[in-house]
Amino acid sequence: MPAVVDLNKCSGCGDCRQACPTGAIEIVDGKAKIDESTCADCGACVDVCPTGAISLP
């Protein structure tokens, strides 16, 4: 299951986008958006998110 973004916590900083090895994350309207079909469930985005907005279910 792909990573999930809590939009209330997401600051749109883009750290997750830069950390994603598959390019599955875009910043859309100031929030991270994860492409479920590309996400590898690796957790790289979870580790770098400064606000704790991303989690793996």
C-alpha positions, 0 to 999 in steps of 0.5 A, spaced: 500 500 500 502 506 498 504 512 502 499 516 505 499 524 506 495 528 511 494 534 508 493 538 514 500 537 516 503 537 509 507 544 508 508 543 501 516 543 502 518 538 497 523 534 501 519 528 500 519 529 492 526 530 492 527 523 496 523 519 492 527 514 488 521 513 483 519 520 482 512 518 485 511 525 489 509 531 486 507 538 489 500 540 487 496 546 490 502 546 495 501 539 498 504 533 496 501 528 492 503 521 491 502 517 485 499 510 487 501 506 481 509 509 482 510 509 489 514 503 491 512 503 499 520 504 500 518 509 506 524 514 504 518 520 504 516 518 511 523 519 513 525 526 510 518 529 512 519 534 517 512 535 519 510 528 520 505 528 514 507 522 510 506 515 513 505 508 510 499 504 512 
